[in-house]
Amino acid sequence: MKREIFKKLERWKESEKRKPLVLLGARQVGKTFSLKWLGEKHFNNFIYFNFEEDKHLKSLFEDSLAPETITRNLSLYAKQKVEDNKTLIIFDEIQGCPRALTALKYFCEKRPSLHIAAAGSLLGLKVPKESGFPVGKVDFLRITPMTFLEFLRAQNEDELIGLVTSLDIASPIPDAFHLRLNDFLKIYFFVGGMPEAVQEYIKTKDFESVRKIQQNILMSYELDISKHARGQDIQRIFRIWEYLPKQLAKENRRFIFTALAPSARAREYESAMQWLVDAGFVVRVSNISAGRLPLSGYENPNHFKLYTLDVGLLAALAKLSSQTLVLGEGIFTEFKRAFTENFVAQELVARQIKPFYWKSEGKAEVDFVIESQGTIFPIEVKSGVNLKAKSLAVFCEQYKSSRGIRVSLSSYMRGAKVWDVPLYAVSLVARDITGRTLSMK
């Protein structure tokens, strides 16, 4: 399956200022697959080491962190030759060996011609602060679940991708293709973007098989919580994680700690909630008190919404039946727009855009507010074709915003004040406001 991260990995390989790479992301989003793809496609050979699977690997880093010593030991251990600019060394689950993480600093300083890429699911949670994290000596990339366009690409729907990425008000997508894209989006809302779930759907078209894989992924996340979280936080993390679908189903999707238990207090649950954020299991979208630059300067950290990293996993958490897929547009309105909002948050994060939300005193609420290149963009999410956008109008009037974005099931239309963007094309928001292309070639 072709991933958008591939182009970023290729640019890293060719960069003259390249440092050892650390690929971040939640468990099972495709880190290992992507790094092995890079090794297979662009190097004479690659050597793969997994610190979770092979406990003996740590001993190779105990005595010396000198690049020459470590490289010699790794070569002997793997029985493969290591050559600068020709070999890719992959350290997987590197959080299992803090000294290997520290060693990246010395590879950066003393042997920069050797390509080293590391991946870790729980970096920042598992690595002790005193371990010597190589600040400033590594490059970072982050991988998320597959986006909707990647989902289409995995099914060889290149023509549909071309239609979406070339959307223009002068040549809107014909209704037949618009409806077909909405049908694919319904399926994506159930399958999600976890690579194994996508692969199973493509292979079998069996939603029950997909759901079993999603449940296994959720189980692996729960095992991570039990294994790696602090003892006093474990039960609180589980309460937040299991309550997410219920909270998102409420009219007010702001996360309220007292909903977990009558006596729950924010200060007691803050570290538990932050664990889920740091592990990449949830996306935190904070409230802003004003739509002014920089948005982070108006952030209210005590008021926020939590979305899951993947809309398919949300469907599994919520026990959404596959029967919903045949009920017209029901999956878009299920749980009071929870799935549509989660999808938009997921797509924005995949494009490296940090979303906030805004709410006035009982008058209006804008689902997402983002900034790019010195401009603020309010985004209102609709689960149907209703294009009324009172809250968007209130925000734009109050903060003199020149442009609002309305995401719905309707067709694309770029007006003077409001851009109407179909849900399936929400990636275009990133393209149009940042200038970044969305090439899937």
C-alpha positions, -999 to 999 in steps of 0.1 A, spaced: 0 0 0 15 33 -11 17 58 18 22 96 17 50 92 42 71 75 15 79 108 -2 90 123 31 113 93 37 128 97 2 135 133 9 151 124 42 174 98 25 186 124 -1 190 153 22 226 166 26 217 178 61 203 144 71 205 133 107 194 99 121 156 97 117 131 90 144 97 80 130 69 87 155 34 73 156 10 52 176 13 14 175 2 -3 142 -1 28 120 26 16 96 60 27 110 78 -6 105 62 -12 70 73 22 58 109 20 70 112 -15 55 98 -1 22 125 25 22 152 -1 28 139 -23 0 134 4 -26 163 27 -20 192 8 -5 215 -21 -14 204 -37 18 188 -29 52 193 -45 86 163 -46 109 166 -47 147 136 -49 171 143 -41 208 110 -56 220 114 -89 201 152 -94 208 162 -87 244 198 -95 237 202 -64 214 206 -41 244 239 -58 254 255 -44 221 251 -9 235 262 -14 271 300 -9 269 305 17 242 284 41 221 311 48 196 296 45 161 324 23 148 321 -2 177 283 -3 175 283 -7 137 308 -35 139 288 -53 166 255 -49 147 271 -62 115 284 -93 132 252 -99 151 231 -96 119 257 -113 97 253 -85 71 277 -60 57 272 -23 67 282 3 41 278 40 43 252 54 18 243 19 8 229 3 40 199 14 60 199 4 97 165 2 113 160 3 151 124 -6 159 107 -1 192 138 19 202 122 30 235 131 -5 247 168 5 247 174 41 259 212 38 252 205 30 215 185 63 214 214 81 229 238 65 204 220 84 176 237 115 188 271 101 181 261 87 148 250 122 138 283 137 149 308 111 139 293 90 111 267 111 94 271 92 61 254 61 76 216 60 72 199 51 105 162 52 111 144 45 143 108 39 152 90 40 185 54 37 196 57 50 231 86 74 229 82 101 256 63 76 278 88 48 281 122 65 278 135 79 311 143 116 312 178 109 323 185 86 293 201 113 273 176 119 245 196 132 215 180 167 213 190 185 181 208 154 168 179 136 151 153 143 124 116 136 133 88 124 111 53 114 122 30 89 106 -7 87 113 -34 62 102 -41 61 65 -59 92 52 -90 89 30 -70 95 -1 -45 68 9 -75 45 14 -86 52 -21 -51 47 -34 -49 13 -18 -79 3 -39 -63 16 -71 -89 44 -74 -64 68 -90 -90 84 -112 -111 94 -82 -80 107 -64 -73 128 -95 -108 142 -94 -105 151 -57 -71 167 -59 -80 188 -90 -113 201 -76 -121 235 -89 -152 257 -88 -151 259 -126 -152 221 -130 -170 205 -100 -171 167 -97 -201 152 -116 -228 139 -94 -221 103 -103 -185 105 -90 -196 127 -60 -220 100 -49 -194 73 -54 -169 92 -33 -194 96 -5 -200 58 -7 -163 51 -3 -163 76 26 -191 56 44 -169 25 41 -139 44 54 -159 56 84 -163 19 94 -129 5 82 -108 35 92 -71 40 83 -53 14 104 -33 -4 76 -41 -39 87 -78 -32 88 -76 -15 53 -57 -45 39 -83 -69 53 -111 -50 38 -95 -49 4 -87 -86 5 -121 -99 18 -147 -70 17 -158 -86 50 -167 -60 76 -168 -86 104 -132 -96 97 -123 -59 97 -140 -55 131 -120 -84 146 -87 -67 135 -99 -34 150 -107 -52 183 -73 -68 183 -57 -34 178 -78 -20 207 -67 -49 228 -30 -42 221 -36 -6 231 -52 -17 263 -22 -40 270 1 -10 264 -19 9 290 -16 -19 316 20 -24 309 34 11 305 12 35 324 18 44 360 -1 23 385 -22 51 399 -32 62 364 -41 29 348 -78 28 358 -83 65 351 -68 60 316 -92 31 310 -122 52 321 -113 80 297 -106 57 268 -138 37 273 -160 68 278 -148 86 246 -177 73 224 -203 84 249 -187 118 253 -186 124 216 -222 113 213 -233 142 235 -245 175 220 -217 192 239 -186 173 230 -163 191 254 -147 165 277 -161 167 312 -142 148 339 -172 145 362 -190 125 336 -165 97 344 -174 96 380 -193 121 402 -162 127 423 -137 130 394 -115 161 393 -95 174 365 -62 174 385 -67 137 393 -72 128 356 -49 152 339 -18 129 338 -41 100 327 -55 121 298 -20 133 289 -8 97 287 -34 89 260 -23 121 241 14 112 243 8 76 233 -10 90 202 -43 72 210 -63 104 211 -62 139 196 -67 168 220 -85 199 205 -84 228 229 -108 257 232 -97 292 223 -111 323 238 -106 344 207 -100 340 170 -68 360 170 -32 352 161 -15 332 174 -43 308 183 -21 291 209 -19 323 228 -57 322 234 -58 285 243 -79 274 273 -62 241 283 -90 234 308 -116 232 281 -110 206 253 -124 178 232 -109 144 227 -111 125 194 -96 91 187 -66 87 164 -87 68 139 -124 69 130 -125 32 124 -113 25 159 -139 49 172 -165 28 153 -151 -3 170 -151 14 205 -187 25 199 -196 -10 187 -211 6 156 -228 -22 135 -218 -26 99 -256 -25 91 -253 13 95 -235 13 62 -266 4 43 -288 30 60 -282 58 35 -262 86 51 -269 73 86 -232 67 95 -225 104 90 -252 115 115 -247 86 140 -237 99 174 -246 135 166 -218 141 141 -192 124 163 -178 104 134 -177 134 109 -159 156 135 -135 128 144 -127 123 107 -120 160 101 -97 161 132 -79 130 120 -74 144 85 -61 178 98 -36 161 121 -24 139 93 -16 172 74 4 185 104 -23 211 112 -31 217 149 -68 223 153 -86 243 181 -123 250 186 -142 282 195 -173 288 215 -190 321 223 -212 326 254 -242 306 244 -244 320 209 -223 299 186 -196 272 183 -172 266 155 -160 230 154 -124 237 144 -102 268 140 -68 265 124 -41 290 113 -17 290 84 7 317 70 -7 344 93 -44 337 85 -71 321 106 -96 297 91 -128 287 110 -142 253 99 -178 242 105 -186 205 100 -219 193 88 -230 157 88 -255 161 59 -261 186 31 -276 214 52 -254 244 44 -267 268 71 -237 280 90 -248 305 117 -218 299 139 -194 303 110 -210 337 102 -208 348 139 -171 340 141 -162 356 108 -181 388 118 -167 390 153 -130 384 142 -132 399 107 -122 366 92 -120 368 54 -128 332 48 -147 304 64 -147 267 55 -179 246 56 -174 208 53 -204 187 44 -217 161 20 -224 187 -6 -203 194 -36 -173 217 -38 -180 254 -42 -155 282 -36 -174 313 -27 -160 348 -18 -165 343 19 -171 306 24 -155 275 8 -179 246 7 -157 215 8 -170 179 6 -161 157 35 -141 134 13 -120 163 1 -112 178 35 -75 172 27 -78 201 2 -81 224 32 -45 217 39 -35 221 3 -53 254 -2 -43 271 30 -7 260 32 3 256 -4 14 220 2 6 196 -26 -12 164 -20 6 143 -46 -3 106 -45 19 95 -74 
